[in-house]
Amino acid sequence: MLTPPRALIDTSALRHNLARVRELAPGSRVMAVIKANAYGHGLETAAAALADADGLAVARVEEAIALRAAGSRHRILLLEGVSRAEQLEVAARDGFDVMIHSLDQLVMLEQRPSGATLRTWIKLDTGMNRLGFRIEDFPGALARLVRIRGVAPDPTIVTHLASADEVEDPQTQQQLDSFDAATRGLPGERSVAN
């Protein structure tokens, strides 16, 4: 009889990796991305192991709700934002940060009745071509976002690198240059991830 495969999660390795990231990016805040059940490592297990992170990021509101139910008091970012207006109220109630990457999400926020203030992040597509506002659309999207009542001032501005692990690929520097040019002089924190 074959023994079924099993995965052993080394939480000390997760803690070590977080410490290493902090060494390589001193002075930076670190948000641990644990979407998709922490990439198969277990959402709650990974969140506990990465308790020293400045925040946690998940793809969907259901994952964030599960973290709160498990007792997490971390700042939690919804990387995909919301897909339905009622999720905005869940995010406000439970204190989740919301990524804004599409016109539909802006419209939902604009139509939201007054309520608890939401912290938002706005995604600028500098070349990943997955989610986010195109460079030419970004100023208008940001202007709309900061005018919305019930949205905290100075949203975090974020971009996603397409190939930062490929050291010789010039695309990363091009993306960083585009991000810098598009956000120069704007208030708020910046986040660049791969």
Protein Blocks (a to p, Z undefined) as FASTA:
>chain_A
ZZdddddddfklmmmmmmmmmmmmghiacdddfehhinonopklmmmmmmmpgbdcdfbl
klmmmmmmnopabdcddfklpabfklmmmmmmnopacddfbfklmmmmmmpccddddddd
ddddfhlopgccdfklmmmmmmmmmmpghiaehiadddddfklmlmklmklmmmmmmmmm
mmgoiacdddddZZ
